[in-house]
Amino acid sequence: MNVKTSSQLPTRAASPPRLPRGSRTVAAVIVATVLLLTAGFIAWQAILIQTGQNLYDVNASGVSERLGRTPWDDPGVMISAAVTTALGLWLVLLAAVPPKRRFLQLRQADPQVVAGISRRHLRRALDGAAQRVDGVRAASTRVGRGTATVAVTSRLSMTGGLVRSVEEAIGEYLRLLDPIAPIAVRVRLSGRGRR
């Protein structure tokens, strides 16, 4: 009998762990609640029609009869169908496209450790790195997909090397963070002293 030990079994290269994507819980709960209430209302109305009861002043059988006489090319039917189709396509797209990651994944020395930083905290950190540069009065950062655009303001009248200094400070900070996905840095000088 030939028995393989665990050291002899073929091993798969373990992929590093990844941060989870954001969830669509709120959208799912809203859709499920609306569908449940709509289906319950329709079932309740169908039961009322079948039993001949009328709990409200709405004549359910009259509504049913009018809907049965309404042609398919009626404008109300066409508008309802278009809205329902658009809503359905939007829901399919929402389900098919994965949500945006809530955190930017950072490289770690231990491959089993996963760390990340939120875009809001990354913006604050890059703002702080830019504001530590001499001559920068204020900084505002926008973080997009793979880019960080930093707008700095200065009271200096001669700002020749200021943009370069801010780029270097932010680049050094990003090297310390070491994000897995590279981030391109763009620095704009706004306000006084563009020379």
C-alpha positions as CSV (number, residue, x, y, z in Angstrom):
1,M,0.0,0.0,0.0
2,N,1.4,3.3,-1.1
3,V,0.4,6.1,1.3
4,K,1.5,9.7,0.7
5,T,2.3,11.9,3.6
6,S,1.3,15.5,3.7
7,S,4.8,16.6,2.7
8,Q,4.5,14.5,-0.5
9,L,1.1,15.8,-1.6
10,P,1.2,18.4,-4.4
11,T,0.8,21.8,-3.0
12,R,-0.8,24.8,-4.6
13,A,0.9,28.1,-4.5
14,A,-1.0,30.0,-1.8
15,S,-2.2,33.4,-3.0
16,P,-1.8,36.2,-0.5
17,P,-4.9,37.1,1.4
18,R,-6.9,40.1,0.0
19,L,-9.0,42.7,1.7
20,P,-12.7,42.1,1.2
21,R,-14.7,44.3,-1.1
22,G,-17.5,46.5,0.2
23,S,-20.9,44.9,0.5
24,R,-24.2,45.9,-1.1
25,T,-26.2,45.0,2.0
26,V,-28.3,48.2,2.0
27,A,-29.3,47.8,-1.6
28,A,-30.1,44.1,-1.1
29,V,-32.3,44.8,1.9
30,I,-34.2,47.6,0.2
31,V,-34.8,45.5,-2.9
32,A,-35.9,42.4,-0.9
33,T,-38.2,44.5,1.3
34,V,-39.9,46.2,-1.7
35,L,-40.3,42.8,-3.5
36,L,-41.7,41.1,-0.4
37,L,-44.2,43.9,0.2
38,T,-45.2,44.0,-3.5
39,A,-45.6,40.3,-3.7
40,G,-47.6,40.2,-0.5
41,F,-49.9,43.0,-1.7
42,I,-50.5,41.2,-5.0
43,A,-51.2,37.9,-3.3
44,W,-53.5,39.6,-0.8
45,Q,-55.5,41.3,-3.7
46,A,-55.7,38.0,-5.6
47,I,-57.2,36.3,-2.5
48,L,-59.7,39.1,-2.0
49,I,-60.8,38.8,-5.7
50,Q,-61.2,35.0,-5.4
51,T,-63.2,35.2,-2.1
52,G,-65.3,38.2,-3.2
53,Q,-64.3,40.2,-0.2
54,N,-63.5,43.9,-0.2
55,L,-61.8,45.3,2.9
56,Y,-61.2,48.7,1.5
57,D,-63.2,51.0,-0.8
58,V,-61.0,49.7,-3.7
59,N,-63.0,47.4,-6.0
60,A,-60.4,44.8,-6.6
61,S,-62.4,42.9,-9.2
62,G,-63.1,46.2,-11.0
63,V,-59.4,47.0,-11.1
64,S,-58.7,43.5,-12.3
65,E,-61.3,43.8,-15.1
66,R,-60.0,47.2,-16.2
67,L,-56.4,45.8,-16.4
68,G,-57.7,42.8,-18.4
69,R,-59.2,45.2,-21.0
70,T,-56.1,47.4,-21.2
71,P,-54.2,46.9,-24.4
72,W,-50.4,46.2,-24.4
73,D,-49.7,49.3,-26.4
74,D,-51.4,51.6,-23.9
75,P,-49.0,54.5,-22.9
76,G,-49.4,53.6,-19.2
77,V,-48.4,50.0,-19.8
78,M,-45.4,51.0,-22.0
79,I,-44.1,53.5,-19.4
80,S,-44.6,51.0,-16.6
81,A,-42.7,48.3,-18.6
82,A,-39.9,50.8,-19.4
83,V,-39.5,51.8,-15.8
84,T,-39.6,48.2,-14.6
85,T,-37.1,47.1,-17.3
86,A,-34.7,49.9,-16.4
87,L,-34.9,49.1,-12.7
88,G,-34.3,45.4,-13.5
89,L,-31.3,46.2,-15.7
90,W,-29.9,48.5,-13.0
91,L,-30.3,45.7,-10.4
92,V,-28.6,43.2,-12.7
93,L,-25.7,45.6,-13.3
94,L,-25.5,46.3,-9.5
95,A,-25.2,42.5,-8.9
96,A,-22.7,41.9,-11.7
97,V,-20.3,44.7,-11.1
98,P,-18.3,44.2,-7.9
99,P,-18.5,47.1,-5.4
100,K,-15.5,49.3,-5.0
101,R,-13.0,48.3,-2.4
102,R,-13.4,50.3,0.8
103,F,-9.7,50.0,1.6
104,L,-6.5,50.4,-0.3
105,Q,-4.4,47.3,0.4
106,L,-0.9,47.8,1.7
107,R,2.0,45.4,1.2
108,Q,3.2,43.6,4.4
109,A,6.4,41.7,5.2
110,D,4.3,38.7,6.4
111,P,2.3,37.2,3.5
112,Q,-0.4,36.1,5.9
113,V,-1.1,39.6,7.2
114,V,-3.5,41.9,5.4
115,A,-3.6,45.6,6.1
116,G,-5.3,48.5,4.4
117,I,-6.2,52.2,4.6
118,S,-9.4,53.8,3.8
119,R,-9.5,56.5,1.1
120,R,-10.6,59.1,3.6
121,H,-7.7,58.3,5.9
122,L,-5.3,58.2,2.9
123,R,-6.5,61.7,1.9
124,R,-5.9,63.0,5.4
125,A,-2.5,61.4,5.5
126,L,-1.4,62.9,2.1
127,D,-2.8,66.3,3.1
128,G,-0.6,66.1,6.3
129,A,2.4,65.1,4.3
130,A,1.9,68.0,1.9
131,Q,1.3,70.5,4.7
132,R,4.6,69.6,6.3
133,V,6.5,71.0,3.3
134,D,7.9,74.5,4.0
135,G,5.8,77.1,2.3
136,V,2.6,75.1,2.0
137,R,-0.3,76.8,3.8
138,A,-3.1,74.2,3.0
139,A,-3.5,71.1,1.0
140,S,-6.5,69.2,-0.3
141,T,-6.3,65.7,-1.8
142,R,-8.6,63.8,-4.0
143,V,-7.9,60.0,-4.3
144,G,-9.2,58.3,-7.5
145,R,-8.4,55.0,-9.1
146,G,-4.6,54.9,-9.1
147,T,-4.1,58.7,-8.7
148,A,-3.9,61.2,-5.9
149,T,-4.4,64.8,-6.9
150,V,-3.1,67.2,-4.3
151,A,-4.0,70.9,-4.5
152,V,-1.7,73.1,-2.4
153,T,-1.9,76.7,-1.6
154,S,0.9,78.9,-0.5
155,R,1.5,82.5,0.7
156,L,4.9,82.5,-0.9
157,S,5.4,84.9,-3.8
158,M,8.1,82.7,-5.4
159,T,7.0,79.1,-5.5
160,G,9.5,77.7,-8.1
161,G,10.3,74.4,-6.4
162,L,7.3,74.0,-4.2
163,V,5.4,71.6,-6.4
164,R,8.5,69.4,-6.7
165,S,9.0,69.4,-2.9
166,V,5.4,68.4,-2.3
167,E,5.6,65.6,-4.9
168,E,8.8,64.3,-3.2
169,A,7.2,64.5,0.3
170,I,4.0,62.6,-0.8
171,G,6.1,60.1,-2.8
172,E,8.2,59.3,0.2
173,Y,5.0,58.9,2.4
174,L,3.5,56.5,-0.2
175,R,6.8,54.5,-0.3
176,L,6.5,54.1,3.5
177,L,2.8,53.0,3.2
178,D,3.8,50.7,0.3
179,P,0.4,50.2,-1.4
180,I,0.0,47.1,-3.6
181,A,-1.6,49.1,-6.4
182,P,0.7,52.0,-7.4
183,I,-0.6,55.5,-7.0
184,A,0.4,58.3,-9.3
185,V,0.8,61.7,-7.7
186,R,-0.3,65.0,-9.3
187,V,0.3,68.2,-7.5
188,R,-1.5,71.5,-8.4
189,L,-0.6,74.9,-7.0
190,S,-3.7,76.9,-6.4
191,G,-4.1,80.4,-5.1
192,R,-1.4,83.0,-4.8
193,G,2.2,82.8,-6.1
194,R,2.1,80.6,-9.2
195,R,5.5,81.3,-10.6
